[in-house]
């Protein structure tokens, strides 16, 4: 037992007796990097503090939602005010309507929105909606893109282009996985082959426009446009999973996501994370003629007791209002650029190959000298070197995601001093890797 993480190690042992793996989401267990996860006691601004009293500069930010940092006063006040009036009603509220209007303002290609409680629930709803609307069964996804733990989206590619996919976890049936076809990200030719073979069976293509679950990988020129063109010609739908991208990648047009950044018009959009301000909240948005097929307007069923609960909606509204103040978003983007450029620079000085990628306020580094364009490229990066780097940074007070395939996030609470300290720490660590 190490003294630095003594209380965290005790907490993990207690947790493992009553919670599978001791955690409530797998990546928190540190299985890919080894060691004991710090148990977090509180967060404030750009920092988090564990039960042993260790302080960290946080680049995980609850996996993206906390774009204003921890315990932002405006968000805290909004949530407290809301909960004092009642945490949940299971009935419509005016705030839901105002919030939907605010979100849609930033996604002009979307006409209607249905609130849910998580990104996974949004994905599940969108898949059902696409199948019900088109009358088709097949869904196409991309390797390395994650859309929540929906059965039909937890599959790997099979041996043939359009043959049965393989369940990637026990509990997903072969039949369910068989309705999902998986192709490499940024490979439009592979997608064209699928449509040449079974275009009349494809209900939708779902994609993270800027993936964040194989590391941040920008889409190649024409890739997203090609997806939309193929689906339109085939009578299929395009689903942009902007759960991670939403209000994190668009800094040119004052919009809300990848679709506004790249000037594109998908049929359905998934949102989550930032729109909840740190509370569980997700959304499915889309074209009116599609969305009106959801119950009670149409026959495709979807429901949720806590959907649009007033606390999450209030926190989300406060977050969006703060985020859209002049200069806030651009400031976060500049700090993201500074961080990644700095890390790549000091790695180069140390003779360590490092590939940095960023879009808006999302970023990643890969221990490789080659460009990373898809999941196969990401897997070729040096995972062992990442583990050493991760633990050395953690010991020195810098908290990154415990996986080489996760994004890092910045917030308005991060300071130039935070960035400078992180780069200086990495410079020292790289010399010892």
Protein Blocks (a to p, Z undefined) as FASTA:
>chain_A
ZZklmmmmmmmmmmmmmgghhiabfklnommngpjddddfbdehjbccdfkopacddfkl
noomamnoghifklmmmmmmmmmnopbgoiacfklmmmmmmmmmmmmmbmbdcddfbfkl
mmmmmmmmmmmmnopabdcddehiagbjafklmccddfbfklccddfbehiafklmmmpc
cddehilklmmmmmmmmmmmmmbdcddfbacklopadddehklmmmmmmmmmnopacddd
fklmnoplbcknopabfklmnopacfbdcdehjlnnopacddddddfklmmmpcfkbmcd
cddfkgoiaklmmmmmmmmmmmmpghklmmmmmmmmmmmmmmmmmmmmnopacddddehj
accddddfbdcfbfklmmmpcfklmmmmmmmmmmnopacdfbfkbccdddfkbcfklmmm
mmmmmmmmmmmZZ
